[in-house]
Each structure stands twice: as structure tokens, then as C-alpha cells.
Amino acid sequence: FLMSKYCSIHQGGKLKVDKVKYCDSNFSKALGLMFRLKPVGALLVNSKESILGTSIHMLFVFFPLNIYWLDSNFNIVDYKKVKPFTLNHKPKKKAKYVLELPVNKKLNKNKITYIQLLELQY
């Protein structure tokens, strides 16, 4: 069986996104949101800040996404709305986290207050 981790995103003291897939393993980051049919969100967690390490593609992702690149302190360092089946999306500055959200979920350009890891779900 495959165990999934989830987290919630908080900004300005408010819950902004209640359930996002938390991807911290190489496998979960590589898979990301590929092959999903319904728009969901994901947080890709890297070990250090990087431009290349936080570059993404949208191959086999069937819906557009709002992409937020965050530094180690959860500051939003870049944002882009991306379309399905497109390549080579990278931040302008180094990032540690990539937050992928459905286009109906939007954050303001401020810092993410905190990210809360939710209980593991099977």
C-alpha cells in the first residue's frame, strides 16, 4: 500500500488551503500531480534552496495550476499560472518549496505564515 501525507497552508493567521499533498520523498516529488483527474494541490519539499531543484513540468497533469515558489522562511519568491502539458517552469530566485494549487485556490503575495502537517492518511 502507498501512504500519503497531507498538510494545510496558513497565511495571515487564516487557513487558506485545507488539504494539500505533502511530497518530501524523491518518488512523491517525481510523481507530483501527474495522472490525477481532479484538481488537487501539492507541496514539494526540497532539502535546500535551489532554482534547478525546484523546476517543474506539467507533463501528464490534466489541469492548470497556480505555482508558488517559497524560500526556507516560507516567503513567496515567485508565482506563475501554468497550463497542462507544458515544460520548464522554474523560479526567478532560489526556492525550497514548490506549492502547486488548483487555479480556484489563490494566495496573496505575502509570506506563508505556517504549514501544518496533517495526520497520515492511507
C-alpha positions as CSV (number, residue, x, y, z in Angstrom):
1,F,0.0,0.0,0.0
2,L,1.0,3.6,-0.5
3,M,0.8,6.0,2.3
4,S,0.1,9.7,1.6
5,K,1.0,12.7,3.7
6,Y,-1.0,15.9,3.7
7,C,-0.6,19.4,5.0
8,S,-2.6,22.6,5.4
9,I,-1.5,26.1,4.3
10,H,-2.0,29.1,6.6
11,Q,-1.5,32.7,5.6
12,G,-2.0,35.8,7.7
13,G,-3.5,33.8,10.5
14,K,-6.1,32.2,8.3
15,L,-6.4,28.7,6.9
16,K,-6.0,29.2,3.1
17,V,-5.9,25.6,1.8
18,D,-7.1,22.8,4.0
19,K,-5.6,19.7,2.4
20,V,-2.5,19.6,0.1
21,K,-0.5,16.5,-0.8
22,Y,2.9,16.7,1.1
23,C,5.7,15.4,-1.1
24,D,9.0,15.0,0.6
25,S,10.3,11.7,-0.8
26,N,12.0,11.6,-4.2
27,F,9.2,9.3,-5.5
28,S,6.4,11.5,-4.3
29,K,8.1,14.6,-5.7
30,A,8.7,12.9,-9.1
31,L,5.1,11.8,-9.3
32,G,3.7,15.1,-8.0
33,L,0.2,15.6,-9.5
34,M,0.7,13.6,-12.7
35,F,-2.1,11.3,-13.8
36,R,-4.6,12.8,-11.4
37,L,-8.0,13.6,-12.9
38,K,-9.3,16.0,-10.3
39,P,-7.5,19.3,-9.4
40,V,-5.7,18.9,-6.1
41,G,-2.8,20.7,-4.5
42,A,0.7,19.5,-3.7
43,L,3.7,20.9,-1.7
44,L,7.0,19.6,-3.0
45,V,9.7,19.8,-0.2
46,N,13.4,20.0,-1.2
47,S,16.4,19.7,1.1
48,K,17.8,23.1,0.2
49,E,17.0,26.2,-1.8
50,S,17.7,25.8,-5.5
51,I,16.4,27.0,-8.9
52,L,17.1,23.8,-10.7
53,G,15.9,21.6,-7.9
54,T,12.5,23.4,-7.8
55,S,11.9,23.4,-11.6
56,I,8.8,21.6,-12.6
57,H,7.0,20.3,-15.7
58,M,3.3,19.8,-16.4
59,L,3.5,16.5,-18.4
60,F,0.6,14.3,-17.6
61,V,-1.0,16.9,-15.4
62,F,-4.5,17.4,-16.8
63,F,-5.5,20.8,-15.2
64,P,-3.9,24.3,-14.9
65,L,-2.2,25.2,-11.6
66,N,-1.1,28.2,-9.7
67,I,2.5,27.6,-8.7
68,Y,4.1,29.4,-5.7
69,W,7.8,29.0,-5.1
70,L,8.7,29.5,-1.4
71,D,12.1,30.1,0.3
72,S,13.2,28.4,3.5
73,N,11.2,31.0,5.5
74,F,8.0,30.5,3.5
75,N,8.4,33.8,1.7
76,I,6.8,33.6,-1.8
77,V,9.8,34.2,-4.1
78,D,7.9,33.6,-7.4
79,Y,4.5,32.8,-8.8
80,K,3.3,31.5,-12.1
81,K,0.0,30.2,-13.5
82,V,0.9,27.2,-15.6
83,K,-1.1,25.2,-18.2
84,P,-1.3,21.4,-18.6
85,F,1.4,19.6,-20.6
86,T,3.9,22.4,-20.6
87,L,7.6,22.2,-19.8
88,N,10.4,24.0,-18.0
89,H,8.8,26.1,-15.3
90,K,11.4,27.4,-12.8
91,P,11.5,30.2,-10.2
92,K,13.4,33.5,-10.7
93,K,15.0,33.1,-7.3
94,K,16.1,30.1,-5.3
95,A,13.3,28.2,-3.6
96,K,13.0,25.3,-1.1
97,Y,9.3,24.6,-1.6
98,V,7.0,24.4,-4.6
99,L,3.3,24.8,-3.8
100,E,1.0,23.6,-6.6
101,L,-2.6,24.7,-6.2
102,P,-5.7,24.4,-8.4
103,V,-6.5,27.7,-10.1
104,N,-9.5,28.3,-7.9
105,K,-7.2,28.4,-4.9
106,K,-5.1,31.6,-4.7
107,L,-2.8,33.1,-2.2
108,N,-1.8,36.7,-1.8
109,K,1.8,37.5,-2.5
110,N,2.8,37.7,1.2
111,K,4.6,35.1,3.3
112,I,3.0,31.8,4.2
113,T,2.5,32.0,8.0
114,Y,2.9,28.3,8.5
115,I,2.4,24.9,7.0
116,Q,0.8,22.3,9.2
117,L,1.5,18.6,8.6
118,L,-1.8,16.6,9.0
119,E,-2.2,13.1,10.2
120,L,-1.1,10.4,7.8
121,Q,-3.9,9.0,5.7
122,Y,-4.0,5.6,4.0
